[in-house]
Amino acid sequence: MIKDDKGPLPGATVFLTGTKAITACDNNGKFHLDKISPGSYGLVVSMIGFIPQSVPVIVKGEAVEINLVLKINTNVLSEVVIRAETNWKDHFEEFEKQFLGTTPNAKNCKILNPKVLYFHYDKQSKILTASADEFLIIQNNALGYQIKYLLTDFKHDNINNILGYQGYPSFKDMVPGSAKEADLWNRNRQTAYNGSITHFLKSIYNNKLYTSGFEVFKIINKPPPGVKYDGEKPIVFDEHPVLFDSLLTVTDKNFKNLTYKDALFVLYTKEKESFAFINSGNQIHRPKGAKIPLGQITLVNLMNSNVSLDSQGNFSPSSGLLFEGHMGWEQIADLTPLEFVKEEK
């Protein structure tokens, strides 16, 4: 049941983040989500005028009962004032570019209700922050999804070119106009999933990293973006493949912790880097003299002491991993729902 301090909240939106499972509460504040595959999820509750809540849920087959009390959002009025700033259009253009990404799919992706966004730009630090008090509605004509995205935090550091955002997406399949369009969407979805962050983390969790086409090495002494380089410690590429048994610990049967010191050099060998990516300015160059195959390159920096992974490809905290290169280039326009299952070849 979903309620506030006065009683049930009919009409509150309830969904499992990153999935197609979404519903609304009835007049008694009750809800029901059917046909959920076993796994770990984040259940999100949202209603205009209230602070959204997210709670972890483990689905094992039997029904799970959830009771939450939402609190009134007292910041709504001040947010309306901020949104009236004169540079809103410029800030939205920067937000759209960073949030949707610059991949070919992003060109066919559109935010349908941009006016729910509000921004703040710090001229001294050159950091743009954004949030919204309603769902962002995103139409992805490249993948055939409409996404309702509950944005809770967004920050782009223009000086260090560091992007971070947090939110909760819910997916709905669009209706294709023809069999040809349906086939195109399926092929685009497969390509978007291949070598993605979700694909990478699922492969780590399920111990299928190398059979899925990933090869992982370490770059020793490489600082993450925004951190000053220590000239006394040379950056070294270690050509010995990483053994993830030494980096993972099992929390329980649903979660594993990932801990490491040096940056991970991740190579996805089943797809090449596209011209669009090479020209984007995000490319990570191959280490000189390293005998590694061709593929899409990503650097993965651990920003917390450890990060929790689950079988769905989720990780927490959301700021725990920082991606540079190919995975960092792909943003919301290349996001697929957790229900999407890659067909291994």
Disulfide bonds with the S-S distance in Angstrom:
none
